[in-house]
């Protein structure tokens, strides 16, 4: 499986998890922006970077942490490792 295909599959798995938790989810396909998914619920907003295997590098992590978000918005990295049923969830400051 190509890296692009693997990443896309993990984004869709992440979307299904978020939708099951009650979020309306938007996928930022092809945008090459900071976040891959935006999840919105009545009480909060999740900005999510989905990673396969590795966590974001130093520059990417600094950009994610430096993003100014409203108080009800959480910045999160979902890291999927091969064979995992659920991602590691890392909340960024």
Chimera marker file (.cmm) of the C-alpha trace (Angstrom):
<marker_set name="trace">
<marker id="1" x="0.000" y="0.000" z="0.000" r="1" g="1" b="0" radius="0.5"/>
<marker id="2" x="1.391" y="3.423" z="-0.922" r="1" g="1" b="0" radius="0.5"/>
<marker id="3" x="2.011" y="6.042" z="1.760" r="1" g="1" b="0" radius="0.5"/>
<marker id="4" x="-0.705" y="8.279" z="0.324" r="1" g="1" b="0" radius="0.5"/>
<marker id="5" x="-3.245" y="5.473" z="0.301" r="1" g="1" b="0" radius="0.5"/>
<marker id="6" x="-2.289" y="4.409" z="3.835" r="1" g="1" b="0" radius="0.5"/>
<marker id="7" x="-2.654" y="7.994" z="5.084" r="1" g="1" b="0" radius="0.5"/>
<marker id="8" x="-6.028" y="8.415" z="3.395" r="1" g="1" b="0" radius="0.5"/>
<marker id="9" x="-7.292" y="5.140" z="4.888" r="1" g="1" b="0" radius="0.5"/>
<marker id="10" x="-6.246" y="6.287" z="8.353" r="1" g="1" b="0" radius="0.5"/>
<marker id="11" x="-7.948" y="9.638" z="7.882" r="1" g="1" b="0" radius="0.5"/>
<marker id="12" x="-11.201" y="7.832" z="7.048" r="1" g="1" b="0" radius="0.5"/>
<marker id="13" x="-10.808" y="5.526" z="10.072" r="1" g="1" b="0" radius="0.5"/>
<marker id="14" x="-10.296" y="8.617" z="12.228" r="1" g="1" b="0" radius="0.5"/>
<marker id="15" x="-13.405" y="10.202" z="10.735" r="1" g="1" b="0" radius="0.5"/>
<marker id="16" x="-15.496" y="7.144" z="11.625" r="1" g="1" b="0" radius="0.5"/>
<marker id="17" x="-14.247" y="7.230" z="15.232" r="1" g="1" b="0" radius="0.5"/>
<marker id="18" x="-15.091" y="10.921" z="15.551" r="1" g="1" b="0" radius="0.5"/>
<marker id="19" x="-18.518" y="10.505" z="13.958" r="1" g="1" b="0" radius="0.5"/>
<marker id="20" x="-19.271" y="7.647" z="16.378" r="1" g="1" b="0" radius="0.5"/>
<marker id="21" x="-18.382" y="10.061" z="19.205" r="1" g="1" b="0" radius="0.5"/>
<marker id="22" x="-20.962" y="12.573" z="17.914" r="1" g="1" b="0" radius="0.5"/>
<marker id="23" x="-18.779" y="14.916" z="15.838" r="1" g="1" b="0" radius="0.5"/>
<marker id="24" x="-19.562" y="16.263" z="12.395" r="1" g="1" b="0" radius="0.5"/>
<marker id="25" x="-16.276" y="15.792" z="10.561" r="1" g="1" b="0" radius="0.5"/>
<marker id="26" x="-14.747" y="17.618" z="7.606" r="1" g="1" b="0" radius="0.5"/>
<marker id="27" x="-11.739" y="16.219" z="5.764" r="1" g="1" b="0" radius="0.5"/>
<marker id="28" x="-9.264" y="18.735" z="4.360" r="1" g="1" b="0" radius="0.5"/>
<marker id="29" x="-8.271" y="16.556" z="1.381" r="1" g="1" b="0" radius="0.5"/>
<marker id="30" x="-5.375" y="17.832" z="-0.691" r="1" g="1" b="0" radius="0.5"/>
<marker id="31" x="-5.081" y="21.096" z="1.216" r="1" g="1" b="0" radius="0.5"/>
<marker id="32" x="-1.606" y="20.398" z="2.670" r="1" g="1" b="0" radius="0.5"/>
<marker id="33" x="-2.622" y="22.577" z="5.608" r="1" g="1" b="0" radius="0.5"/>
<marker id="34" x="-1.916" y="22.139" z="9.294" r="1" g="1" b="0" radius="0.5"/>
<marker id="35" x="-4.860" y="19.861" z="10.001" r="1" g="1" b="0" radius="0.5"/>
<marker id="36" x="-6.318" y="16.884" z="8.149" r="1" g="1" b="0" radius="0.5"/>
<marker id="37" x="-9.688" y="16.757" z="9.910" r="1" g="1" b="0" radius="0.5"/>
<marker id="38" x="-11.961" y="19.244" z="11.651" r="1" g="1" b="0" radius="0.5"/>
<marker id="39" x="-14.507" y="17.767" z="14.058" r="1" g="1" b="0" radius="0.5"/>
<marker id="40" x="-17.374" y="19.897" z="15.364" r="1" g="1" b="0" radius="0.5"/>
<marker id="41" x="-19.734" y="19.038" z="18.209" r="1" g="1" b="0" radius="0.5"/>
<marker id="42" x="-22.210" y="21.233" z="20.088" r="1" g="1" b="0" radius="0.5"/>
<marker id="43" x="-19.585" y="21.862" z="22.786" r="1" g="1" b="0" radius="0.5"/>
<marker id="44" x="-16.166" y="21.875" z="21.123" r="1" g="1" b="0" radius="0.5"/>
<marker id="45" x="-14.076" y="21.796" z="17.969" r="1" g="1" b="0" radius="0.5"/>
<marker id="46" x="-11.239" y="19.387" z="17.228" r="1" g="1" b="0" radius="0.5"/>
<marker id="47" x="-8.457" y="20.229" z="14.779" r="1" g="1" b="0" radius="0.5"/>
<marker id="48" x="-6.725" y="16.936" z="14.026" r="1" g="1" b="0" radius="0.5"/>
<marker id="49" x="-3.484" y="16.006" z="12.305" r="1" g="1" b="0" radius="0.5"/>
<marker id="50" x="-3.537" y="12.297" z="11.365" r="1" g="1" b="0" radius="0.5"/>
<marker id="51" x="-0.182" y="10.531" z="11.229" r="1" g="1" b="0" radius="0.5"/>
<marker id="52" x="0.797" y="7.013" z="10.243" r="1" g="1" b="0" radius="0.5"/>
<marker id="53" x="3.617" y="5.637" z="12.377" r="1" g="1" b="0" radius="0.5"/>
<marker id="54" x="5.635" y="8.771" z="13.280" r="1" g="1" b="0" radius="0.5"/>
<marker id="55" x="4.677" y="11.868" z="15.235" r="1" g="1" b="0" radius="0.5"/>
<marker id="56" x="5.021" y="15.250" z="13.493" r="1" g="1" b="0" radius="0.5"/>
<marker id="57" x="8.582" y="16.522" z="13.150" r="1" g="1" b="0" radius="0.5"/>
<marker id="58" x="9.872" y="19.522" z="15.087" r="1" g="1" b="0" radius="0.5"/>
<marker id="59" x="8.868" y="22.168" z="12.516" r="1" g="1" b="0" radius="0.5"/>
<marker id="60" x="5.408" y="20.701" z="11.999" r="1" g="1" b="0" radius="0.5"/>
<marker id="61" x="4.832" y="20.355" z="15.741" r="1" g="1" b="0" radius="0.5"/>
<marker id="62" x="5.871" y="23.976" z="16.337" r="1" g="1" b="0" radius="0.5"/>
<marker id="63" x="3.450" y="25.105" z="13.612" r="1" g="1" b="0" radius="0.5"/>
<marker id="64" x="0.615" y="23.044" z="15.131" r="1" g="1" b="0" radius="0.5"/>
<marker id="65" x="1.309" y="24.323" z="18.644" r="1" g="1" b="0" radius="0.5"/>
<marker id="66" x="1.638" y="27.910" z="17.392" r="1" g="1" b="0" radius="0.5"/>
<marker id="67" x="-1.769" y="27.873" z="15.698" r="1" g="1" b="0" radius="0.5"/>
<marker id="68" x="-4.052" y="30.321" z="17.516" r="1" g="1" b="0" radius="0.5"/>
<marker id="69" x="-7.339" y="28.570" z="18.186" r="1" g="1" b="0" radius="0.5"/>
<marker id="70" x="-10.464" y="29.640" z="20.105" r="1" g="1" b="0" radius="0.5"/>
<marker id="71" x="-10.860" y="28.478" z="23.706" r="1" g="1" b="0" radius="0.5"/>
<marker id="72" x="-13.307" y="25.701" z="22.772" r="1" g="1" b="0" radius="0.5"/>
<marker id="73" x="-10.951" y="24.252" z="20.132" r="1" g="1" b="0" radius="0.5"/>
<marker id="74" x="-8.495" y="21.440" z="20.828" r="1" g="1" b="0" radius="0.5"/>
<marker id="75" x="-5.474" y="20.660" z="18.648" r="1" g="1" b="0" radius="0.5"/>
<marker id="76" x="-4.877" y="16.923" z="18.455" r="1" g="1" b="0" radius="0.5"/>
<marker id="77" x="-2.539" y="14.486" z="16.730" r="1" g="1" b="0" radius="0.5"/>
<marker id="78" x="-3.862" y="11.000" z="15.967" r="1" g="1" b="0" radius="0.5"/>
<marker id="79" x="-0.949" y="8.616" z="15.474" r="1" g="1" b="0" radius="0.5"/>
<marker id="80" x="-1.841" y="5.250" z="13.973" r="1" g="1" b="0" radius="0.5"/>
<marker id="81" x="0.698" y="2.482" z="14.288" r="1" g="1" b="0" radius="0.5"/>
<marker id="82" x="0.473" y="-0.672" z="12.198" r="1" g="1" b="0" radius="0.5"/>
<marker id="83" x="-1.902" y="-3.193" z="13.749" r="1" g="1" b="0" radius="0.5"/>
<marker id="84" x="-3.546" y="-0.717" z="16.152" r="1" g="1" b="0" radius="0.5"/>
<marker id="85" x="-7.312" y="-0.699" z="16.498" r="1" g="1" b="0" radius="0.5"/>
<marker id="86" x="-7.308" y="2.879" z="17.820" r="1" g="1" b="0" radius="0.5"/>
<marker id="87" x="-4.833" y="5.740" z="17.420" r="1" g="1" b="0" radius="0.5"/>
<marker id="88" x="-2.567" y="7.223" z="20.038" r="1" g="1" b="0" radius="0.5"/>
<marker id="89" x="-4.192" y="10.570" z="20.868" r="1" g="1" b="0" radius="0.5"/>
<marker id="90" x="-1.855" y="13.453" z="21.692" r="1" g="1" b="0" radius="0.5"/>
<marker id="91" x="-3.396" y="16.786" z="22.675" r="1" g="1" b="0" radius="0.5"/>
<marker id="92" x="-1.193" y="19.780" z="21.890" r="1" g="1" b="0" radius="0.5"/>
<marker id="93" x="-1.033" y="23.021" z="23.875" r="1" g="1" b="0" radius="0.5"/>
<link id1="1" id2="2" r="1" g="1" b="0" radius="0.2"/>
<link id1="2" id2="3" r="1" g="1" b="0" radius="0.2"/>
<link id1="3" id2="4" r="1" g="1" b="0" radius="0.2"/>
<link id1="4" id2="5" r="1" g="1" b="0" radius="0.2"/>
<link id1="5" id2="6" r="1" g="1" b="0" radius="0.2"/>
<link id1="6" id2="7" r="1" g="1" b="0" radius="0.2"/>
<link id1="7" id2="8" r="1" g="1" b="0" radius="0.2"/>
<link id1="8" id2="9" r="1" g="1" b="0" radius="0.2"/>
<link id1="9" id2="10" r="1" g="1" b="0" radius="0.2"/>
<link id1="10" id2="11" r="1" g="1" b="0" radius="0.2"/>
<link id1="11" id2="12" r="1" g="1" b="0" radius="0.2"/>
<link id1="12" id2="13" r="1" g="1" b="0" radius="0.2"/>
<link id1="13" id2="14" r="1" g="1" b="0" radius="0.2"/>
<link id1="14" id2="15" r="1" g="1" b="0" radius="0.2"/>
<link id1="15" id2="16" r="1" g="1" b="0" radius="0.2"/>
<link id1="16" id2="17" r="1" g="1" b="0" radius="0.2"/>
<link id1="17" id2="18" r="1" g="1" b="0" radius="0.2"/>
<link id1="18" id2="19" r="1" g="1" b="0" radius="0.2"/>
<link id1="19" id2="20" r="1" g="1" b="0" radius="0.2"/>
<link id1="20" id2="21" r="1" g="1" b="0" radius="0.2"/>
<link id1="21" id2="22" r="1" g="1" b="0" radius="0.2"/>
<link id1="22" id2="23" r="1" g="1" b="0" radius="0.2"/>
<link id1="23" id2="24" r="1" g="1" b="0" radius="0.2"/>
<link id1="24" id2="25" r="1" g="1" b="0" radius="0.2"/>
<link id1="25" id2="26" r="1" g="1" b="0" radius="0.2"/>
<link id1="26" id2="27" r="1" g="1" b="0" radius="0.2"/>
<link id1="27" id2="28" r="1" g="1" b="0" radius="0.2"/>
<link id1="28" id2="29" r="1" g="1" b="0" radius="0.2"/>
<link id1="29" id2="30" r="1" g="1" b="0" radius="0.2"/>
<link id1="30" id2="31" r="1" g="1" b="0" radius="0.2"/>
<link id1="31" id2="32" r="1" g="1" b="0" radius="0.2"/>
<link id1="32" id2="33" r="1" g="1" b="0" radius="0.2"/>
<link id1="33" id2="34" r="1" g="1" b="0" radius="0.2"/>
<link id1="34" id2="35" r="1" g="1" b="0" radius="0.2"/>
<link id1="35" id2="36" r="1" g="1" b="0" radius="0.2"/>
<link id1="36" id2="37" r="1" g="1" b="0" radius="0.2"/>
<link id1="37" id2="38" r="1" g="1" b="0" radius="0.2"/>
<link id1="38" id2="39" r="1" g="1" b="0" radius="0.2"/>
<link id1="39" id2="40" r="1" g="1" b="0" radius="0.2"/>
<link id1="40" id2="41" r="1" g="1" b="0" radius="0.2"/>
<link id1="41" id2="42" r="1" g="1" b="0" radius="0.2"/>
<link id1="42" id2="43" r="1" g="1" b="0" radius="0.2"/>
<link id1="43" id2="44" r="1" g="1" b="0" radius="0.2"/>
<link id1="44" id2="45" r="1" g="1" b="0" radius="0.2"/>
<link id1="45" id2="46" r="1" g="1" b="0" radius="0.2"/>
<link id1="46" id2="47" r="1" g="1" b="0" radius="0.2"/>
<link id1="47" id2="48" r="1" g="1" b="0" radius="0.2"/>
<link id1="48" id2="49" r="1" g="1" b="0" radius="0.2"/>
<link id1="49" id2="50" r="1" g="1" b="0" radius="0.2"/>
<link id1="50" id2="51" r="1" g="1" b="0" radius="0.2"/>
<link id1="51" id2="52" r="1" g="1" b="0" radius="0.2"/>
<link id1="52" id2="53" r="1" g="1" b="0" radius="0.2"/>
<link id1="53" id2="54" r="1" g="1" b="0" radius="0.2"/>
<link id1="54" id2="55" r="1" g="1" b="0" radius="0.2"/>
<link id1="55" id2="56" r="1" g="1" b="0" radius="0.2"/>
<link id1="56" id2="57" r="1" g="1" b="0" radius="0.2"/>
<link id1="57" id2="58" r="1" g="1" b="0" radius="0.2"/>
<link id1="58" id2="59" r="1" g="1" b="0" radius="0.2"/>
<link id1="59" id2="60" r="1" g="1" b="0" radius="0.2"/>
<link id1="60" id2="61" r="1" g="1" b="0" radius="0.2"/>
<link id1="61" id2="62" r="1" g="1" b="0" radius="0.2"/>
<link id1="62" id2="63" r="1" g="1" b="0" radius="0.2"/>
<link id1="63" id2="64" r="1" g="1" b="0" radius="0.2"/>
<link id1="64" id2="65" r="1" g="1" b="0" radius="0.2"/>
<link id1="65" id2="66" r="1" g="1" b="0" radius="0.2"/>
<link id1="66" id2="67" r="1" g="1" b="0" radius="0.2"/>
<link id1="67" id2="68" r="1" g="1" b="0" radius="0.2"/>
<link id1="68" id2="69" r="1" g="1" b="0" radius="0.2"/>
<link id1="69" id2="70" r="1" g="1" b="0" radius="0.2"/>
<link id1="70" id2="71" r="1" g="1" b="0" radius="0.2"/>
<link id1="71" id2="72" r="1" g="1" b="0" radius="0.2"/>
<link id1="72" id2="73" r="1" g="1" b="0" radius="0.2"/>
<link id1="73" id2="74" r="1" g="1" b="0" radius="0.2"/>
<link id1="74" id2="75" r="1" g="1" b="0" radius="0.2"/>
<link id1="75" id2="76" r="1" g="1" b="0" radius="0.2"/>
<link id1="76" id2="77" r="1" g="1" b="0" radius="0.2"/>
<link id1="77" id2="78" r="1" g="1" b="0" radius="0.2"/>
<link id1="78" id2="79" r="1" g="1" b="0" radius="0.2"/>
<link id1="79" id2="80" r="1" g="1" b="0" radius="0.2"/>
<link id1="80" id2="81" r="1" g="1" b="0" radius="0.2"/>
<link id1="81" id2="82" r="1" g="1" b="0" radius="0.2"/>
<link id1="82" id2="83" r="1" g="1" b="0" radius="0.2"/>
<link id1="83" id2="84" r="1" g="1" b="0" radius="0.2"/>
<link id1="84" id2="85" r="1" g="1" b="0" radius="0.2"/>
<link id1="85" id2="86" r="1" g="1" b="0" radius="0.2"/>
<link id1="86" id2="87" r="1" g="1" b="0" radius="0.2"/>
<link id1="87" id2="88" r="1" g="1" b="0" radius="0.2"/>
<link id1="88" id2="89" r="1" g="1" b="0" radius="0.2"/>
<link id1="89" id2="90" r="1" g="1" b="0" radius="0.2"/>
<link id1="90" id2="91" r="1" g="1" b="0" radius="0.2"/>
<link id1="91" id2="92" r="1" g="1" b="0" radius="0.2"/>
<link id1="92" id2="93" r="1" g="1" b="0" radius="0.2"/>
</marker_set>
